[in-house]
Structures are given as structure tokens and as C-alpha cells.
Amino acid sequence: MANNDLLIKLYEMNFDQLLSSSSLNPDITVRKPIGTDRRLLIEWAEQHYPDAWLSEIETALANRPCSCYIAQQQSTIIGFACYDATALGYFGPLGVTEAAKGQGVGRRLTLGCLREMHLKGYGYAIVGMPSSSDFYRKIAPIIEIPDSDPGLYRMTKTLIKD
């Protein structure tokens, strides 16, 4: 089955309500990274995620303002989410450690990014080749974009083959 891209209707989302109904363990913080977090985030991501994601994280960290959020439990990074990293208007990548899955961390990271995209004037966000459309369906009104696998990523796959 294809991992078609998704379109999220940002203009139909009530971010205040979604964020207020999204609770986290009190020792988990979701925030924008600051300069001193850059190396820690990259080193952490190298341990958990593919190289392509590292490039996207670096792009998000270089954007001004930064287009990335991180989740930490006490002093340990447990997740991240980016937007405008693959291409303008794209959400992702999103990564959460196995131990943190099911605690609302991915949801909170996603909502933070989508809200910021909406505030910047985006009407839609594109999720490229999501591993689970069900995850996004629980958060937002989505539309599957037919015949979009591999979509924009076909350029990367061509580069890797050569």
C-alpha cells in the first residue's frame, strides 16, 4: 500500500481547543530549541533516525525563526517535529522515542508545528509519506493526495541510486 502524502486543513483546526485538551506528563516539556540545543538534538537524532531526517532537522534549525520543536523529559530529549524542512509547507519529520510513544508527545509536537504554520499564514500543511495516516486523522481534518508516493521524495531516491 502506498504512503500517499496528506493535506491537513489548517484553517479548520481549533488550536486553542486541541492544545488545551492535549495533556502531557508534568515532567515532559515541549518547546522550541535554542542555540545550545542544536548539537544535542543532532547527536540524539543520529542515534534514532535516518540520515535524511538529520538533514531536515538541520534545515529546520537553520530557518529563522526556527521551524522545529523538541520534547524533553527532565533533561533528556524524547522527540522532535519540524516543518518547512523538506520543502515549504511540509510538516515533518516527526520522531518520538519508543518509550515516549502513547503519552501524547507526538500529538503535542505536531500541534505546535501546525499551529505555528497556521499563524504564519499557511492554509494547508503537507505531510510527506506518513508512516501512519491514522495518527494524523485523530488530530486534524486530512485529505489523502492520490498518486503522491513518492512525490517530492522521488528526487532524493534518484540521487541515492546514482
Secondary structure, 3 states (H helix, E strand, C coil): CCCCCEEEEHHHCCHHHHHHCCCCCCCEEEECCCHHHHHHHHHHHHHHCCHHHHHHHHHHHHCCCCCEEEEEECCEEEEEEEECCCCCCEEEEEEECHHHCCCCHHHHHHHHHHHHHHHCCCCEEEECCCCCHHHHHCCCCEEECCCCCCHHHHHHHHHHHC
